Each structure stands twice: as C-alpha cells, then as structure tokens.
Amino acid sequence: MDQTHANLNRRAALASISVAMLLVGLKVWAVISTGSAAMLGSLADTALDLVASLATLLGVWVASQPDDHNHRFGHGKAEALSAMFQVVLISISAIGLAFRAIQQFFGGAQVAEAESGVLVSAIALGATFALLAYQRHVIKRTNSLAISTDNVHYKSDLFLNVAVIAALLLDTYAGIRGADAVFAFGIALWLAWGAWGASQAAIEQLMDQEWPVEKRERFLEVVSQHPELKGLHDLRTRTSGNRDFVQFHVWVDGRMTVTEAHRVMDEIEDKLMAEFPGVEILIHPDPEGLVDEDTMGAENLLADADETSPALLAQGAPN
C-alpha cells in the first residue's frame, strides 16, 4: 500500500477514536442524568464505535504492511476482516438495544429529564459531521474498505442522535409515554440494517468476488485495443484492500518469438496500468486457438468486443 495512503488511513482511524472517546464520556453522564433507553442505546453504539475504531486502526495498519514471503498478495484483506469485526459489534449492539427497548416499553419506565441528553446529542451531531467530512476526504484518496465501513457506521450515528433528541422531547415535553422505548427499538433496527449493508463489501473481498461487470467491460476494451492480440480467455479478477488483481490468457500468433511475445505483454500491461493504476497483472500468452480450460474460462472474451460477453455477464451475476 502507498505510504501516503497508509498515513491518511491511520489518521482517519485515530480521528474516529478521538471522537468516540469524547462522546462515550458525555453519553455516560447523559444516561445517568436522563435514564433514557434511547440514550443508553446511543451510549452502547458509541462505545462499540470506539472498539470498532480501534479495530479499524489495527486493520489499516496491518493492510499497510509490505508484501512478505508468506503474504505475496499483500495484507489488504486485513481491512475486510476489520470491517467484519465492526459488523459483529454493530449487530450485538442492535440486539441488546432491542431487548432493552422492549423491556422499558412494557415496564412503563419514563425519562427523568431531557436537557442533558439533548445537549449531548447535539454535541455528538456536530462532532460526527466533522468526522464524516474528514473520512470522506480520506476514502476519496485511499478507497479504504475499513474506513468506508467506519464511515457507514458513523453516518447511522447522525440519525441515531436525531432520534434520541426526538425521543427525549416527545417523552418529556409532549407527554407521549413510551416514545423513548419506541425510538430506541427503531434505532436497533437501523443499526441491524446498517450492519447488513456494511457486511456486503467485506464479504465480497473475503470471498474473492469478481470485479463489477462494468469494470471488467472497460478492462476488455483496453486489452482489445492491441492489434496483435487474437483473443483472451480465462479472465480472473479480485480485490484485496485497495489493490486490484487480474490474471488472464491471451492468444498471439504462434510464430512469434518469446521476445516478441514479451514485448506485446509489456505493451498490454502499460495500457492497463494507465487505466487501472496499481493493478497487479499476470498474463499467460498462448498460441492462437489453444485453450487448456473446459469450463467458463474457455470462451474467447474478445470474440465480440462491441457486445457484452454472455460469460462475462454470468460471472458478474449475483449468486
């Protein structure tokens, strides 16, 4: 991983840790003052934010380590593991808050006072807005999965804090009993939905899912521009952290010398690197017409460069 990107990811993780530590302290005081289930849910979520941000810091640090003999493809999947750890924490928080909200609703508990909870939630909104703005800047530069997952979680915090303010005001000043518990249950559902969404990108990386169809179509467009290529098959792609990997077989004139074939491969790599910076490329040249595969990898994906290959669509279809 580029050292500049690694430093940006670490700073973003440290920023989220700092914000989480500040808000945990404030929300502990607010829970004691208000007795609000919604505020308790907000505290639980922020406490898990802190743990998750620590995991994010560890994940981006491991992912930034250079390739070694045991990890020739790098350490990028550490970010996906960090993201999945965050998903587990969010899910636990959602389940615990849902049970607490149900107990409070049927138990008839009321909010003691709202002022401190509203004040803390307003401070949390301001701090979260600032953190999200910085995270978006970092994600745009580094495309970090771990920071992106952290960003998704903190986005949900915006709605969570607004919900807490609404719950406190409705319960205390509008006299709508049970509003606090209902909002707390709604927050739990929101957290569960956020966990599901955040898990998808991490699972895709851990399962080595192929690139999106649009990205592979563009890849084939670039490759097909080389006049000496007769075909391409057995295309395989994946992403690990912020690094892309691709391998494929190409057909060239069987009468080419090794030196000529090597020149063609270098030219293809240069074009692909210009279009997909940082991609790791592995090309296997075959004499024209030779196919060693008998599965989906046997199809020549350059047979019709102007139309999307049925095999390519099949590879990109969701399972």
Sequence and secondary structure as in RCSB ss.txt:
>XXXX:A:sequence
MDQTHANLNRRAALASISVAMLLVGLKVWAVISTGSAAMLGSLADTALDLVASLATLLGVWVASQPDDHNHRFGH
GKAEALSAMFQVVLISISAIGLAFRAIQQFFGGAQVAEAESGVLVSAIALGATFALLAYQRHVIKRTNSLAISTD
NVHYKSDLFLNVAVIAALLLDTYAGIRGADAVFAFGIALWLAWGAWGASQAAIEQLMDQEWPVEKRERFLEVVSQ
HPELKGLHDLRTRTSGNRDFVQFHVWVDGRMTVTEAHRVMDEIEDKLMAEFPGVEILIHPDPEGLVDEDTMGAEN
LLADADETSPALLAQGAPN
>XXXX:A:secstr
  HHHHHHHHHHHHHHHHHHHHHHHHHHHHHHHH  HHHHHHHHHHHHHHHHHHHHHHHHHHHTS  BTTBTT S
THHHHHHHHHHHHHHHHHHHHHHHHHHHHHHHT   S SHHHHHHHHHHHHHHHHHHHHHHHHHHHH  HHHHHH
HHHHHHHHHHHHHHHHHHHHHHTS  TTHHHHHHHHHHHHHHHHHHHHHHHHHHHHTT    HHHHHHHHHHHHT
 TT  EEEEEEEEEETTEEEEEEEEEE TT  HHHHHHHHHHHHHHHHHHSTT EEEEEEEETT     SGGGS 
TTTTTTS  HHHHHHHS  
